[in-house]
Amino acid sequence: MQTATEVYKKVKETAETHKNDSVQDCTKMKVNQIARQGDLYIQKTGNVTGLKEKTVTTNQLVPGQTMGSRHCLDSLQGIKFYTSSRSSALMGDTLEATRAFQVNHPEHGDIKFSAGCYRIGYQKDHAAEEKRRLD
């Protein structure tokens, strides 16, 4: 019979062998296709018509201070953010990039995108956490 420590080590080793930290190339995405980085979803959209531009001062796409919320753009240069009446705890802002960009994360593989418009979405767990934070 294995101890809890031995089981933990085995699970950790197995997770490390399945982990993929390679850079994902999403530069050929078509409109409505979605890329995923952990609990963050990035959907290519057609344009930002009807959305309201908003000022953003951080390159972090997910609010929070935890390691899991560290989904960050490589730079804010050439990127504008827009909000919509449809924004919610699950559906975030839309970004418009005039240049290719990358979303980095310390625990997941980074993702490369081409210039274009992208809507940010969050996994349900983030929505519950955000609701608790706002209450």
matplotlib code that plots the C-alpha trace (Angstrom):
import matplotlib.pyplot as plt

x = [0.0, 1.3, 1.5, -0.3, 3.1, 3.9, 0.6, 1.0, 4.4, 3.0, 0.1, 2.5, 4.9, 2.0, 0.7, 4.2, 4.4, 1.0, 1.7, 2.2, 4.1, 4.8, 3.7, 0.4, 0.1, -3.4, -2.4, -4.6, -7.8, -11.0, -13.9, -15.8, -12.9, -11.9, -8.5, -8.2, -5.5, -6.5, -9.7, -9.4, -11.2, -10.3, -12.7, -11.9, -14.6, -15.3, -15.1, -15.9, -18.9, -21.3, -18.8, -17.6, -13.8, -12.4, -9.2, -7.0, -3.8, -2.7, -1.8, -3.4, -6.6, -8.1, -8.7, -6.9, -3.6, -3.4, -1.0, -4.0, -5.1, -1.8, -3.0, -1.1, -0.6, 3.0, 2.3, -0.5, 1.1, -1.3, -4.1, -7.5, -10.1, -13.9, -16.8, -20.4, -23.7, -23.2, -20.1, -20.6, -18.7, -18.3, -17.9, -15.2, -14.0, -13.2, -9.8, -8.7, -5.1, -3.4, -0.4, 0.3, 0.4, 0.9, -0.9, 1.5, 0.9, 3.3, 1.5, 0.1, 1.6, 1.7, -0.6, 0.3, -2.5, -2.6, -3.9, -7.7, -10.6, -10.9, -13.5, -12.3, -14.4, -13.9, -14.6, -17.5, -15.3, -14.0, -17.5, -18.4, -15.2, -15.8, -19.4, -18.1, -15.6, -18.2, -20.7]
y = [0.0, 3.5, 6.4, 9.7, 11.3, 8.5, 8.9, 12.7, 12.3, 9.9, 12.2, 15.1, 13.2, 12.1, 15.7, 16.9, 14.4, 15.5, 19.3, 21.2, 24.5, 24.9, 28.1, 27.5, 29.2, 30.6, 33.1, 31.4, 31.5, 32.2, 34.3, 32.4, 30.0, 29.8, 29.3, 28.2, 28.9, 27.3, 29.0, 31.8, 31.6, 33.9, 34.0, 35.7, 38.1, 40.1, 43.7, 46.0, 47.8, 49.0, 48.4, 51.2, 51.8, 51.5, 52.6, 49.7, 50.2, 46.6, 43.8, 41.2, 39.8, 38.2, 40.2, 38.9, 38.3, 34.5, 32.6, 31.3, 34.9, 35.7, 35.6, 38.6, 40.3, 40.7, 44.4, 46.9, 48.6, 48.4, 47.0, 48.7, 47.3, 47.6, 46.7, 45.8, 45.6, 41.8, 41.8, 39.7, 37.5, 34.9, 37.2, 39.9, 42.7, 42.6, 43.6, 44.9, 44.4, 46.2, 43.9, 40.2, 39.6, 36.9, 35.9, 34.6, 32.5, 31.0, 27.7, 27.2, 27.4, 30.9, 31.6, 33.7, 35.6, 37.6, 41.2, 41.3, 41.4, 38.9, 38.5, 37.3, 34.7, 33.0, 29.6, 29.2, 29.0, 32.4, 33.8, 32.5, 34.0, 37.3, 37.4, 36.8, 39.5, 42.0, 41.1]
z = [0.0, -0.9, 1.5, 0.7, -0.1, -2.5, -4.3, -4.4, -6.0, -8.6, -9.5, -9.8, -12.0, -14.3, -14.5, -15.5, -18.3, -19.7, -19.3, -22.5, -22.1, -25.8, -27.6, -29.3, -32.7, -33.3, -35.9, -38.5, -36.4, -38.3, -36.9, -34.1, -33.5, -29.8, -28.2, -24.6, -22.0, -18.7, -17.6, -20.2, -23.6, -26.5, -29.4, -32.7, -33.7, -36.8, -35.5, -32.6, -34.1, -31.4, -28.5, -26.2, -26.0, -22.5, -20.9, -19.7, -17.8, -17.2, -19.6, -17.3, -18.9, -15.8, -12.6, -9.5, -7.7, -7.9, -10.2, -12.1, -13.0, -14.7, -18.3, -19.7, -23.0, -24.1, -24.4, -24.6, -27.6, -30.6, -28.5, -27.6, -25.3, -25.7, -23.5, -24.3, -22.6, -22.9, -20.7, -17.6, -15.1, -17.9, -20.9, -20.6, -22.8, -26.5, -27.7, -31.0, -32.0, -34.8, -34.5, -33.8, -30.0, -27.5, -24.3, -21.7, -18.6, -16.1, -15.8, -19.3, -22.8, -24.3, -27.3, -30.4, -32.2, -35.4, -35.5, -35.2, -32.8, -29.9, -27.2, -23.8, -21.9, -18.5, -17.1, -14.8, -11.7, -12.4, -12.7, -9.2, -7.8, -9.5, -8.2, -4.6, -5.0, -6.1, -3.3]

ax = plt.figure().add_subplot(projection="3d")
ax.plot(x, y, z, "-o")
ax.set_aspect("equal")
plt.show()
